[in-house]
Amino acid sequence: MSEVALVDREGEGLDTSRTVRLRVPARPEYIALTRLALSGLAELAALSEEDVADLKLALTEAVSNSVRHAYPGGDGFVSVSYELTASALQIEVVDDGAGFDDPAVPAPLDGEELSEGGLGIAIIRTVADELEITSRLGERGSRLRFLKRLQPTA
């Protein structure tokens, strides 16, 4: 069973915040739902097609990591929160699965090949303007938050 919540917050002046929260089963077939929610918010933000494609790829990598690594048996949930403001789109992916050892995956050097395990994080780091990962081996749960700044509209 998945859950969806939409919250509109009126801010000061022209700044409005919209937050969408999804809680989906940790199974690959639910990744498309997380991408659809992103597509809807992207229309409100007037993002370019290229930025939307990049953000969908980053989101797919983040949710796939939770599905694949947090719950190897497929039992569990992944929560995705999207917060859209006048200046940025922030996406947070949270699971309650097994943590991992070193969330501070280094950025690759020019020409350096990536291992399969670090490719998803490298993609997110390339697409996002900010990336924050919180996880510890032996502790429950991981949190990945990334942010894309929006270009001011003329």
Contacts in CASP RR format, 6 or more apart in sequence:
PFRMAT RR
TARGET T0000
AUTHOR 0000-0000-0000
METHOD contacts of the structure
MODEL  1
MSEVALVDREGEGLDTSRTVRLRVPARPEYIALTRLALSGLAELAALSEE
DVADLKLALTEAVSNSVRHAYPGGDGFVSVSYELTASALQIEVVDDGAGF
DDPAVPAPLDGEELSEGGLGIAIIRTVADELEITSRLGERGSRLRFLKRL
QPTA
1 25 0 8 1.000
2 22 0 8 1.000
2 23 0 8 1.000
2 24 0 8 1.000
2 25 0 8 1.000
2 30 0 8 1.000
2 33 0 8 1.000
3 21 0 8 1.000
3 22 0 8 1.000
3 23 0 8 1.000
4 20 0 8 1.000
4 21 0 8 1.000
4 22 0 8 1.000
4 37 0 8 1.000
5 19 0 8 1.000
5 20 0 8 1.000
5 21 0 8 1.000
6 18 0 8 1.000
6 19 0 8 1.000
6 20 0 8 1.000
7 18 0 8 1.000
7 19 0 8 1.000
7 20 0 8 1.000
7 21 0 8 1.000
8 16 0 8 1.000
8 17 0 8 1.000
8 18 0 8 1.000
9 16 0 8 1.000
9 17 0 8 1.000
9 18 0 8 1.000
9 19 0 8 1.000
10 16 0 8 1.000
11 17 0 8 1.000
14 86 0 8 1.000
15 85 0 8 1.000
15 86 0 8 1.000
15 87 0 8 1.000
16 85 0 8 1.000
16 86 0 8 1.000
17 83 0 8 1.000
17 84 0 8 1.000
17 85 0 8 1.000
18 41 0 8 1.000
18 44 0 8 1.000
18 83 0 8 1.000
18 84 0 8 1.000
19 81 0 8 1.000
19 82 0 8 1.000
19 83 0 8 1.000
19 84 0 8 1.000
20 37 0 8 1.000
20 41 0 8 1.000
20 81 0 8 1.000
20 82 0 8 1.000
21 79 0 8 1.000
21 80 0 8 1.000
21 81 0 8 1.000
21 82 0 8 1.000
22 33 0 8 1.000
22 34 0 8 1.000
22 37 0 8 1.000
22 79 0 8 1.000
22 80 0 8 1.000
22 81 0 8 1.000
23 77 0 8 1.000
23 78 0 8 1.000
23 79 0 8 1.000
23 80 0 8 1.000
24 30 0 8 1.000
24 33 0 8 1.000
24 34 0 8 1.000
24 77 0 8 1.000
24 78 0 8 1.000
24 80 0 8 1.000
25 74 0 8 1.000
25 76 0 8 1.000
25 77 0 8 1.000
25 78 0 8 1.000
26 66 0 8 1.000
26 67 0 8 1.000
26 70 0 8 1.000
26 71 0 8 1.000
26 74 0 8 1.000
26 75 0 8 1.000
26 76 0 8 1.000
26 77 0 8 1.000
26 78 0 8 1.000
26 95 0 8 1.000
27 67 0 8 1.000
27 74 0 8 1.000
28 64 0 8 1.000
28 67 0 8 1.000
30 63 0 8 1.000
30 67 0 8 1.000
30 78 0 8 1.000
31 60 0 8 1.000
31 63 0 8 1.000
31 64 0 8 1.000
31 67 0 8 1.000
34 59 0 8 1.000
34 60 0 8 1.000
34 63 0 8 1.000
34 78 0 8 1.000
34 80 0 8 1.000
35 56 0 8 1.000
35 59 0 8 1.000
35 60 0 8 1.000
37 80 0 8 1.000
37 82 0 8 1.000
38 52 0 8 1.000
38 55 0 8 1.000
38 56 0 8 1.000
38 59 0 8 1.000
38 82 0 8 1.000
38 91 0 8 1.000
39 52 0 8 1.000
39 56 0 8 1.000
41 82 0 8 1.000
41 84 0 8 1.000
41 89 0 8 1.000
42 51 0 8 1.000
42 52 0 8 1.000
42 55 0 8 1.000
42 89 0 8 1.000
44 84 0 8 1.000
45 84 0 8 1.000
45 89 0 8 1.000
45 150 0 8 1.000
46 153 0 8 1.000
47 55 0 8 1.000
47 89 0 8 1.000
47 148 0 8 1.000
47 150 0 8 1.000
51 148 0 8 1.000
54 127 0 8 1.000
55 89 0 8 1.000
55 91 0 8 1.000
55 127 0 8 1.000
55 148 0 8 1.000
57 123 0 8 1.000
57 127 0 8 1.000
58 91 0 8 1.000
58 123 0 8 1.000
58 124 0 8 1.000
58 127 0 8 1.000
58 128 0 8 1.000
58 146 0 8 1.000
59 80 0 8 1.000
59 91 0 8 1.000
59 93 0 8 1.000
61 119 0 8 1.000
61 120 0 8 1.000
61 121 0 8 1.000
61 123 0 8 1.000
61 124 0 8 1.000
62 91 0 8 1.000
62 93 0 8 1.000
62 120 0 8 1.000
62 124 0 8 1.000
62 144 0 8 1.000
62 146 0 8 1.000
63 78 0 8 1.000
63 80 0 8 1.000
63 93 0 8 1.000
65 93 0 8 1.000
65 120 0 8 1.000
65 121 0 8 1.000
65 144 0 8 1.000
66 78 0 8 1.000
66 93 0 8 1.000
66 94 0 8 1.000
66 95 0 8 1.000
66 97 0 8 1.000
66 142 0 8 1.000
67 74 0 8 1.000
67 78 0 8 1.000
69 98 0 8 1.000
69 100 0 8 1.000
70 76 0 8 1.000
70 78 0 8 1.000
70 95 0 8 1.000
70 96 0 8 1.000
70 97 0 8 1.000
70 98 0 8 1.000
70 99 0 8 1.000
70 141 0 8 1.000
70 142 0 8 1.000
71 95 0 8 1.000
71 97 0 8 1.000
76 95 0 8 1.000
76 96 0 8 1.000
76 97 0 8 1.000
77 95 0 8 1.000
77 96 0 8 1.000
78 93 0 8 1.000
78 94 0 8 1.000
78 95 0 8 1.000
79 92 0 8 1.000
79 93 0 8 1.000
79 94 0 8 1.000
79 95 0 8 1.000
80 91 0 8 1.000
80 92 0 8 1.000
80 93 0 8 1.000
80 94 0 8 1.000
81 90 0 8 1.000
81 91 0 8 1.000
81 92 0 8 1.000
81 94 0 8 1.000
82 89 0 8 1.000
82 90 0 8 1.000
82 91 0 8 1.000
83 89 0 8 1.000
83 90 0 8 1.000
83 91 0 8 1.000
83 92 0 8 1.000
84 90 0 8 1.000
86 150 0 8 1.000
87 149 0 8 1.000
87 150 0 8 1.000
88 129 0 8 1.000
88 147 0 8 1.000
88 148 0 8 1.000
88 149 0 8 1.000
88 150 0 8 1.000
89 147 0 8 1.000
89 148 0 8 1.000
89 150 0 8 1.000
90 145 0 8 1.000
90 146 0 8 1.000
90 147 0 8 1.000
90 148 0 8 1.000
91 145 0 8 1.000
91 146 0 8 1.000
91 147 0 8 1.000
92 143 0 8 1.000
92 144 0 8 1.000
92 145 0 8 1.000
93 143 0 8 1.000
93 144 0 8 1.000
93 145 0 8 1.000
94 141 0 8 1.000
94 142 0 8 1.000
94 143 0 8 1.000
94 144 0 8 1.000
95 141 0 8 1.000
95 142 0 8 1.000
96 140 0 8 1.000
96 141 0 8 1.000
97 140 0 8 1.000
97 141 0 8 1.000
97 142 0 8 1.000
98 138 0 8 1.000
98 140 0 8 1.000
98 141 0 8 1.000
99 135 0 8 1.000
99 136 0 8 1.000
99 137 0 8 1.000
99 138 0 8 1.000
99 139 0 8 1.000
99 140 0 8 1.000
99 141 0 8 1.000
99 142 0 8 1.000
100 135 0 8 1.000
100 137 0 8 1.000
100 142 0 8 1.000
101 137 0 8 1.000
103 133 0 8 1.000
103 134 0 8 1.000
103 135 0 8 1.000
103 142 0 8 1.000
104 133 0 8 1.000
105 118 0 8 1.000
105 121 0 8 1.000
105 122 0 8 1.000
105 125 0 8 1.000
105 133 0 8 1.000
107 122 0 8 1.000
107 125 0 8 1.000
108 114 0 8 1.000
108 122 0 8 1.000
114 122 0 8 1.000
121 131 0 8 1.000
121 133 0 8 1.000
124 131 0 8 1.000
124 144 0 8 1.000
124 146 0 8 1.000
125 131 0 8 1.000
127 146 0 8 1.000
127 148 0 8 1.000
128 146 0 8 1.000
128 147 0 8 1.000
128 148 0 8 1.000
129 147 0 8 1.000
129 148 0 8 1.000
129 149 0 8 1.000
130 145 0 8 1.000
130 146 0 8 1.000
130 147 0 8 1.000
131 144 0 8 1.000
131 145 0 8 1.000
131 146 0 8 1.000
131 147 0 8 1.000
132 143 0 8 1.000
132 144 0 8 1.000
132 145 0 8 1.000
132 146 0 8 1.000
133 142 0 8 1.000
133 143 0 8 1.000
133 144 0 8 1.000
133 145 0 8 1.000
134 142 0 8 1.000
134 143 0 8 1.000
134 144 0 8 1.000
135 141 0 8 1.000
135 142 0 8 1.000
135 143 0 8 1.000
END
